[in-house]
Amino acid sequence: MRQFDVEGMTCSACVSHVEKAVSKVPGVKACSVSLVTNSMNVEGSASDKDIMAAVDRAGYHASPKGGRAGSTPPVSRARVLARRLVVSLIFLLPLMYVAMGGMLWDWPLPAFLEDNATGCGLLQLLLAVAVLGVNFEFFSSGFRSLTHGSPNMDTLVALGSGAAFAYSLVTLFLMAGAASVGGNAAAAAYMDGLYFDSSAMILVLISVGKMLEARSMGKTTDALKALAKLSPRTAVVVKNGRETEVPVEQVRPGDIFVVRPGESIPVDGTVLEGGSAVNESALTGESLPVDKETGSPVSAATLNVSGFLRCKAVRVGEDTTFSRIIKMVSDASATKAPIARLADKVSAVFVPAVILIALATFAGWMLAGEQAGVALSHAVAVLVVSCPCALGLATPVAIVTGSGTGARNGILFKTATALEQTGKIKTVVLDKTGTLTSGTPEVTDLLPQKGVKPERLLRMAVMLEKKSGHPLAKAVLAKARAEGISCGEVSEFETFPGGGLAGVLDGKLIAAGNAEFMEGWCRVPREARQTACQLADSGKIPIFFSHGGRFIGIIAVADVLREDSRRAVAEMQEMGIRVVMLTGDNERTAKAIAEAAGVDEVVAGLLPDGKESRVREMHGEGLVAMVGDGINDAPALTAADVGIAIGSGLDAAVDAADVVLMKSRLSDVPAAIRLGRKVLTNIKENLFWAFFYNVCGIPLASGVLLSLTGWSLSPVFCAAAMGLSSFCVVTNALRLNFARIYPKRPGDAAAAPQDSSVEQIENKIVMKKTLKIEGMMCANCERHVVKALEALPGVVSANASHADGSASVELSAEVSDSDLRKAVEEEAGYKLLEIK
């Protein structure tokens, strides 16, 4: 596969034209063009010269990837459009004042324009020429595409603006002639035939939409830079018994390199000496580090967490797993199929048809014996009534309004294509770690042995884990901080890679680790083993503890589901969307999480390339969205029709995605899909109204109904019809500002969660109360409290957090504090400290 940079593309119609032109070259097997990256992938035996010549013939320019600069980057493009818009407004505002101010509102004009219709016309001409000159790119691109037989959106804009300007220019000449014969009174009769203001306004409105689209595309092309930043720049290589830091590009297969705690592994290799826990979330998405020992494989860009490693390089440079991920992101960005915009599809037929109708109108009236002025008037009327202003606005106005609605709810669409495609999604693929789950290990269960209090088990665990940098240890320490526990440390601390930890506490050995490791320190009761198996089956990691040769209990740690995961999955299923979970985690944990979340299908044990392949296989079943948060998700995010990134995720995932959920709520995924569907419906409605006016206006403007009904339209009325069409389109698009994208549920005031303590819901006042509770130690404790509270009449919903030692309840009716206390203390068995 060869890659090329392509210059000159402005819309998806350009993409289609380039693909068609290159596909016709003998020897080309496949061609895929990306407007986002301004690049093209070509497979086949055709020469680069023939491929670039085909692109040139289509009206664009191509060069080998990296051979020269491609099109203007989106961010720079947005700045150019913004400056152009400012300059355009400087000329447009006085133009609108002169053209409309005196006519509609009797605003005063400068003295030299009073009773000087020709002077007003000339001033409008000069101001309009300035606006058209500033926006000349529309005309150069539009007419270039027209001459190549492939009209695009710029062609529509150029024809609409150009037709209004040309007609106005002819009218101005006629006005000047009338003024020379009949004076100002005769010239003033032509004022209604000037549409210089409309010609300029069309360009300015379209420029606004293009600028907003360019800004939203700006960060998309930064994905590869974000990925590259994660790759180590140097490696510490051992040569002749000495450690030397060298650029990673100089590492060769067979070289010996060392990695200390906190450093990233530079290349793929095999451990020769040492042991450590390595965070491989950059590759697998799994938040829990993997233990490495002699003989274990290690991968580039993964993080050495705790120990010293001496390794042998196996794959370097572009052959490393991490480099292949970067290449997949690059390839997926270029091979992603673009959506064909409705307006571009229609313009291929609509624009040529209008031109032919206008020519036929002119010829028909001339053959009928009418004067050239009458024939030209009807022909221009056809062009004006068929002005594609409404057609051009139908998509961008809906897109801009829909994007604004999404932004207000923390849902950012980077491109218009992303918003359109989101509304067509049939399958949603979810990553597990950090997407369905919180991505951070938490203590879920404290299970002390008989005779040991939970507080004592946690305190002893903290004293041992305090010296460890393992994420499981951090989860235990976080639990202790939440419970307000602070204590000392053990002595003679020692780490056993792949097994556990040990130390001395109060003169006795204390140890923590997995079941096999614990066998060497104490006898683990059968009941404890059974409990550990049950915990593992539910996706949790049991940590065994012993002190002085006596088993003292189990602490379970897990990456728990996000609070809104189950609800989000259920909402998508209710919308007829299939939900699939892909993860690099083990099958047992994956199935436990999938069952808890309620997804339709789960596939475990996948590396990034496996996720990408699975996503591509699903394309035949309809549009696919991928939701992820890590670098390992980047290839799948770009391979999907729509990539959705959790805002709290890695920058690489956010940059590679098409949609970013800034609030990091999975419930925003179905909300984004609902918004996309509403926008698509709005676009179709806009196109209908735009064509309705055109279809009704063309016969009247051409004069074919004049002999039958006596009805005809002058260019003045045609312009009014055009304006009404645009007004309907814009007004309809503004309805998206009030679109409901979150489902209305009992206990929900509106769509998105609100922070107010009292909310009006379906004419009922719903109160919220916060309870401070003592004694909750794990997720099971939370469930007991929630169950007890939700059993009370008047309680709509309840949530509890053992980490915060609190619970919140939503009430649809008054519930006394004594009833709440009874539920917490008598039913659930905990101590209620305070009610707010």
N, C-alpha and C positions, 0 to 999 in steps of 0.2 A: 504493500500500500504506500502510495506517494502522497505527500501533502503539499498544497500550494496556498499562498496568500492571494486573496481576491480583492481588488479595489473597485469602488464605484457602486456597490450594492446599497440600496436604501430601503427595500421592503422585501417581503416574502415572494412577491412576483419576480423580483430580480433573481432570487435564489432558484426559482423554478426555471427561469430562462437560461441561467448558467448551466444547470443540471441537464436540461434538454440539449443544449448546444454541445456540451462535452460528451454526453451519452451517444451522440451520433458519430463521433470520431471512431474510425475503424480500429479495433483492438481494445477499446474501452469496455470492460466487463461491468463495472459499477462506478457510480459517481455520487457523492454526497456532499452537499454544501451547507455550511453553517453561517447564518447571518450574525450570530452572537460573537463568534471568533473571527469572522471574515476569512474563513479558511475552507479548503476543499480537499477531500480525500478521493483519490482515483485508484482503482484497481484495473490492471490489464497491461497489455504489451505496447500500447501506443506511446510514442515519444513525447517528451516534455514539450518539444517545439510544436507539435500538432495540437496538443491539449491547450497550450497558451494561445495559439492562433485561433482556436475555436472560441475561446473566451473573448478575445479581442473582437472577433466578428459579431459576437452577441452584444457588443457595446460596453464591455468591461475590460479589466486588465488583470492578468494572473502572473505570478512569479513563484519559483520554487520556495518552499517554506524556509524563512530565514534569509532568503536571497536579497530582499529589500523590504523596506517598511510596507506594511499592509495598509488597510484603510485606517482613517483616524480613529483612535481608541474611543470607546463610548463616553468616557469622562470628558475628554477633550472635545468631542463632538457636542456634548451638552453645553459646554462653555461657549463654543462657537455659536450655537443656536440661541443661547441666552443673550449674547451680545447682539446678534442679529435682531432678536425680538425687541430689545431696548431701542436700537436705532430705528426699527420699523415704527415703533410707537411714537417716536419723536415726530415723524412725518404723518402718521395716520391720524393723530389727535387733531391737528389743525385741519387736515383734509375733511374729517367728519364734521368739524365745526362749520367750515365753509359750505359743505354740501348739504348738511341737514339742519344746522342751527337756525338759520334764518327762515328756512322753508317750514319747519315744524313748530318752532318755539319763538319765532320772531326775535332771535338773538341779534344784537347789533353787529354789523360788519364794518371793517375799516372804511374810512371815507373814500379811498380810491376804488373800492368795490361797489359803493352805492350806485345804483342805476347803471351798473357796468356788468351785464351778463357775460359778455365775452371775456372780460377780465377774470370773473369768477371761474369760468370754464378753463381758462389758461392756467390759473393757479392750481385748480384741481388736477389738471394734467401734469404739472410739474411735481406736485406732491405724490401723485400716484406713480409717476415714473421713478421717483426716488424709492418708494416702497418696493416696486417691482424689481428695481435694480439691486436692492439689498437682498431680495429673495430670488435672484435670478437662477439659483440652483434648481428650483422647481421646474423652470422652463427648459434649462439645458438637459436635465435628467429626463423630464417628461417627453420632450420632443425627440431626444435621442432614442428613447425606447420606442416611440411611435415610428420613427424611421426604420427601426429594426423589426417592425411588425410585432412588437410585444409591449403594448401599452401597460403602464403600471399606475399606481396611485398618484405619482407625480404627474403623469399624463392627464389624469382627471383634473387635478388641481390647476395645471397649466392651461388646459382648455377652458375651464370655467372662468378663471381670472382673465385669460387672454381674450375670450369672447366678449366679456363685459368691457374690457379696455378698448378692444377694436371697435365695438359699436359706439362707445363713447367718443372715440377719436373721430370717427366719421361724422357723428352728430356735431362735434365741435367745429369741424370744417364747415358743415352746413350752417351752424350758428354764426360763424364769422362771415360767411357769404350773406346771410340774412341781415346782419348788422350793417354791412356796407351798403345795402339797398334800403332797408326799412328802419335802421337805427336800433336802439336798445330794446324797444318794445317788440320788434320782430325777432331779435336774438333771444329774448327771455322766453319765447314760446318753445325754445329747444331745451330749456334747462331740465325739464323732466326726463329727457333722453340721455342724461349723463349718468354713468354708473362707475365713475372712477373710484368712488368710495367703496362700492361692492367689490370691485376688482382687487383693491388693496386689502380689504377686510378678510377675504377668503384666505389670502396668503398668511396673514397674521394668525388667524385661528388655527390653521393647520400647523403653523410653526410651533404654537404652544404645545399641541399634542406630541409633535416630534421631539421637542426638548424634554418633556416629561418622560417619554419612552427612553430617550438616550440616557437620562440620569438613572433610571431604574436598571438599565443594562450595565452601568458602569463597573460594578464590583464583580460581575459574573466572570469576567476574564482574569480576575486575580486568583482563581482557584489553584492554578499550577504554581504560582508564586508562593501561595500559602503552604502547599504541599512541600515544595522544595526547601522552605525554611526549616522544616522538621528534620531534614536529613543532616546528619553530622558533617561538618566541614573538614574535620581532621580525625586522625586515628593515631594511637600510641602503638607503634610497631617495635617488636624486639628483634634487634639485629646484632649479632656478635656479642650477645649477652647484655646489650645496652638498650634502654628504652628511648625511642626517638619519636617525636611527634611529627607526622607528615600529613600532607593533604590527602584526603580520602581517595582522590583519583590515582594516587601512586601505590595504593595497596593492590597486591597481586595475589591470585589464588596460591595457597600454600604458606603465605606470610603468617607469622605469629603476632597477635596483638593482645593487649590487655585492656580491661575495662574495670574501672573502680566504681564504688557506689555513687549514684547520682549522675553517672555519665551515660550517654546514649551509645548503643552498639553501632559501629561504623559500617560494617558489611555483614553479609550472611556468613556464618561459620559454624564450627563445632567446638564445644568446651573441652579443653585439654586438662585443665586444672582449676579447682575452686568450686564454689557452690553459691548460689544466690537465688533471689526471687526476681524475676524479670517481668516488667509490665509490658504486655504485648497488645494493649488496647489499640495501638495505632494500626495493627494488622487484623486482629480478630474481633475487636470491639469488647472483649471480655475485660471487665474492670478489675478482676482479681488477678494478681500476678501469678506467673507460672514458675514453679521451682525448677532450677537448672543445676545439673551436676555433670560430672565427667561423662562425655559422650553425647550430651544433650545438644540439639541444634539451637542456634540463636540467629535472630534476623536483624538486619539493619533498621535503624530508627526506633528500635524498642529500647526501653529504659531499664538499666540495671539498678534495682532498688536497694539491695542490702549488702551484697557480698562482693568479693574480688573474683574476677574471671580471667583466665588465660585461655585464649581461643586460637583456632586455626582458620584462616580465611578460606571459604569454599566458593562463594559467588560474589563478584565485585562489580562495580560500575553499573551498567544498564541491566545486568543479569540478576541483581538482588530483587527480592520480593518487593521491597519498597519502591524501587525504580520501575518495576513492572506496573505497580499501582499508579504511579504518576503517568506512565504511558497510556494506561487504560483510560484515565481521566481525559487525557488529551485526545485520544481517538474517539471516545464517546462524545466529547463536546463537538467534534467535527462531523460525526455520523448520525447525530440525532435528527430524526426527520422533522422538518418544520411544518407547522400547521398552515394550511392554505386559507388565507383570510377571505371571508365571504365577499367583501367589496372588491378584492383583486380578481376573484373568479368572475364576478359579474362584469367588471370593467373590460375584460377581454372581448366581450360581445357588445356591451352597452355603448362604449365610446365609438367604435367604428360604426355602429348602427345609427347613432345620433348624427355623426358627420354625414353619412349617406343620406339620411332624411333631410338634413339641412340643404345639401346640394340638390337633392331632388325637388325640394320646395322652391328653391331659387329657379331651377330650370323649368319647373311646371308653370310658375307665374310668368316667366319670360315667354314661354310658348303660348300662354294664354293671351299674350298681347299687352301685358301690364308693363309699366315703366320699371326701369332697373331699381329705382328707389323703393318701390313697393315690394318687388321681389326680394331685395336685400333686407328690407325690414322684416318680412316673414321668415327669411332664413336665419337672421340673427335672433329673432324671437324664439325659434326652435332651439338654437344653441343656448340662449339664456334660460328658457324654461327647463331645458334639460341640463342645466348647470349642475355638475356633480358635487356642489357644496354639501348638500344634505347627505348624498351618498358617501362623500369623503368623511363627513363628521359622524356617520352612523356608528362606525366601530370605535374610533379614538375617543369620542365623548363618553360613550358607555364604559370604555376601558379606564379612562381617567377617573370617572366618578366611582366606578367599582373599586379601583385601587385605593381611592381615598377612604371609602367605607372600610376596606380591609385594614388600612393603616390605622384608622381610629380604634380598631379592635385588636391591634398588635399583630396583624397578618400582612406581611410585606411581599408583594409580587414584584419580582425583578423585571419582568418583561410582560408586554401585552399578550404574547403567545402563552406564557405561563398561566395567566388568568383565564384565557379562553380554554386551554386544554384541561385545566383543573375542573371545569364544569362538565367534562366528558369522561371523567375517570370511571372505570368499571372495576378495577382491582387496586387495593391499597396494600403495599408491602411494608411491614414494620420491622425495624431492627429491635432487638431486645434491650440490650444494655444502654441506658441513657435515654431511651425512647419510650418503650413500654414501662421500663423500670426507672428508678431515680438515678442509677449509675454510680451510686456510692453505697458501699456495704454498711449495713446497720445491724445492731443487735436486736434480734426479734424475740428471743426466748432466754430466760434465766432459769435453769433447771438444777437447783442444788440437790445434792444427795441428802437423804433423811438425816436430820440432826444438824444440818448446815443451813444457816439463814441466807437468803438471796443477797443481802447486803454484804455479808462476809465473803461469799463466793466472788462477787464483783470486785470487792476491795483487794482480795488476794490476786485476782486476775490482773488488775491494773498494776499492781506492784511488779508483776512479772513482765507484762506486755509493754511497760513504759520504756524499756530499753530497746524495743524492737521497732523497726521502721516498716514492718509489713502492714498492708492495708487492713487485714483482719484485726491486727493489734490497734490500729487507729480507730476502728469501729468500737472496740471495747473502751478505749480511752474517751471517745466521744460520749459513750453511754455514761461513763463515770462523771464526766463534766456536767452532763445534763442532770444527774442525780446529786450533784454537789459533793462528790467524793474526792478527796485528795489524800494522798498517802505517800510513803517512802518508796524505795526501790529494793530489789533483791540484790544480793551480792553473788559473785562468781557466775555472772550471766553467760550463757552459752547458747548458740544457735545450731540447730541440726537441720540442714537443708533437706526439704522434702519430708521432714518429720515433725519438728516442733521446737520448743524452747525449754530451757531449764535454768535453775538458779538455786540460791540458798536463801531461805526465809526463816527467821527465828531458829537458826541452827538446823533446820530440816530442809531436805530437797523439795523443791516445788517444780512441777512440770506442766506443760500444756502442749497439745498437739492432736494428731488424728488417732484413730483407734489403734492402729498397728503400733504407732510410736508409744502410746500409753501402756501397752502390754509390758514394756520393759521397766515401768515405774510403779505399777500397782495392778491389782486385779480389778478389772472392769466388770461390774455386775451385768448379768444377761439382760435385765430389764433396761439398763442404760444403753446397751447395744441396740436393742429393739427400738428404743426411743430415737437413737441416732439415725437408724435406717428410715424411720418415719419422717424425721426432719429432712434427710437427704432426698427422699421421694418428693417432698414438697418444695424442693429447690433451695434448701438451706444447707449451710456448712456447719456441722457440729464440731465444737472444740472441747476436748476432754481436759480436765484439770485434776491434778493429784497433789497432795501435800504430805510429806512424811511417809510416803508409801501407801497412803490411803486415798481412794477415789473420793473427790469432793463435789463433782457435778459437771454439767455441760452448759456451755454458752453457745447458742446458735446465732450465726451471722448470715445475712442474705442481702442481695440486691432486690429490694422490695418493689412492688408495682407502684407506679404513680397513682395518686389519689383519683385521677380522672380517667385512667386507662380503660377500665371496664366500661364506663359510661360511653367513652368515645368509640370503642369498638362496637358496642350495641347500636349507637346512632348510625354508624356507617352501614351496619348490616340492615338496619331498618330502611336505609336509603337504597337498598339493592346492590350494595357494594361488597365484593368478596374481600375478606381480610386475611392476609397471610403473614406469618412471622418467620423471618430468616435470621439466624444467629450463628456465631462461631462457637457458642457454648456447647456443653455436652448435652446429650439427648434427654437425660433424666431431668436435669434442671430446666431445659427448654420446654419440655412437655408440662412440667408443673406450672411454669409461668403462663404458658399458652392456655392451659385449662382455667387458671385463675382469671385471665383476661377475656376468655371466651372467643378467641380467634378461630377462624374456619380451618386453617391449615398451618402446620409448623414444620420447618426444615432446619435441622441442627447440624453443627459441625462444619460450617461453611467458612472458607477463607474469602477475602474480597473478590477474587476472580470467580469463585463459585456463586457468590451473591449476584454478581453482574450477569452471569450466564442464566441464572434462574429468572432474573428480571426480564432478560431478552426473550426467554422461552414463553413468557406470559403475554407478549405483545399481540399474539394472534387472538387473544380473548378480549381485546378491547384496550383502551388506554390504561396505562399502569402508572401509579404514583408510588414513589419510594420515600419513606420517612426515616431519617437517621440523624446521628449527631456526631459521628467520629470519622477520622480519616479513612478507616476501613470501609465506611459506607460511601465514600466519594465516587468510586467507579459505578456502583449501582445507582447512585443519585443521578449521575449524568447519563446512564444508560436508560433510565426510566423516561417515560414521556413527560412526567413532572417530578422533579426532585424537591422534597420538602425537608428543611432542616430545622431542628430544635434550636432556638436562639442561644441557649446556654451551652451548646455543643462546641466542638472544635471549629476554629476559623476555616479550616479546609473544607469541612462539610457545609458550613454556611455559605462560603463562596461558590462551591460547586452546585448548590441547590438553586432551583427556580423560585421557590417560595420559602420565606423564613418566618418562623413562629416566634416572635420576640418575647412573648410571655411564657414560652416553654411549656405550654399546655397542650396535651395531646387532643383535648376536646376542640382545639382550634382547627384540627384537620378536617372533620366533617363540616365545620363552619366555613372553611375555605372552599370546600366543594359546593356547599349551598350557594355561596356568593358567586362562584364561577358559573353555576347553572343559571342563576338570575341574570348575570351579565350576558350570557349567550342568548337567553330569551329576549333581553332588552335590545340586543344588537339586531336580532331578526325582526323585532317590532319596528325598530328604527328604519331598517332597510325597506320594510313594507310601506311605511309612510312616505319615505323618500321616493319610491317608485310610484306610489299611488298618485302623487302630485305630478310626477313626470309623465306618467301614462295618460292622465287626464289632460295635461297641458299641451302635449305635443300636437295632437290633432287640432286643438283650438289655435295654437300658435301658427301652425302651417297654413291655416285657412281652408282646409279641406271641408270643414263643416259650414263655411260661410254661405254657400249657395243653398244649403238645406235648412239651416237654423238661423242664419244671419249673425251667428256668433263668431267672433274672432278676438284674438288677444294681441295687443301691441306689446312691444318690448317692455313698456312700463309695467303693464299688468303681469307679464311673464316674470319680471324681476320680483314683483310682489308675491307671486306664487312660490318662487324660489325661496324667498325669505320666510314665508309661512311654513314651507317644508322644513327648513332649517330650525325654525322656532319649535315645531312639533318634536323634532328629533332631540333637540337639547332639553326641552322640558321633560320628555319621556325619560331621558337618561338621568335627569336629576332625581327621579323617583328612587334610584338606587341608594341615595343618601339615607333613605328610611327603610331599607331592606332589612328584614329580620333574618339573621343568619345563625342564631342559636335557637334551639327548640324551647318552647314555653312549657315548663313542667310545674307541677304543684310545688310551691315553695320557692320558685324562681320568679323574680320580679320581671325580668326580661331575659334576654339571651345570656349575656355575659355575667359572670359573678360580680356582685356589687359589694362595696365596703360599708354601706350605710347600715346602722344598727336597727333602723325601722324602715320597712319597705312596703309599698302599696302593691299588693298582688291580687288581681282579680277581685278588687273591691274588698279585700280582707287585709287587716293589719297583721303582718307577721313580725313577731318580736324575736330578737336574738339575745341569748344569755350566755355568759362565759363562766365556767366553773373551774376553780382551782382544786385539784384532787391530789392526795398524797397516797403513795403505795403502788402505783402502776409501774411495772418493771419491763413489760414486753408487749408485743402485738396481741397476745392472748388477753392480757389485761385490758387493752383498748377495746377489744371485741366484747368483753363482759360489760364494760361501762356503757358502750353504745347500745347493746341489747337491752340493758336495764332502762336506759333513758328513753329509747324509742318505744318501749312498751307502755309508756305513760300516755293517756289521752291528751291530745292537743300538741304533742311533739311531732313536728313534720319530719325532722331529720336530726341526727346527732353525729358529731365527730369527736374523736379523742386522740390525744397524743401523749404517750408515756414520756417522750423526750422533754416536752414542755410542762408535763404534769398538769394538763388542762383538758377541758372538753368544752364544746360549744353546742348549743341546741337552738333549733329554729321552731318557733311556736305559732300555731294557727289560732290558738286561744290561750287565755291566761292559765298558767300552771304555777301553783304556789311553790315557794322556796322549800317548804317542808316536804312536799311531794318529791321534789328533785333530790333533797337530802336523803329521803327514805330509799329512793331508787339506787343512789350511789352507795350508801353505807350498808343498807340491809340486803338489797338484792344483789349488788355487785360485790360488796365486801371491802370497800375502800373508804378512806376518810375524806370527807368534803370540807375544805378549808374556807372557801369563800365563793360567793355568787355575785357576779356583776351584771 
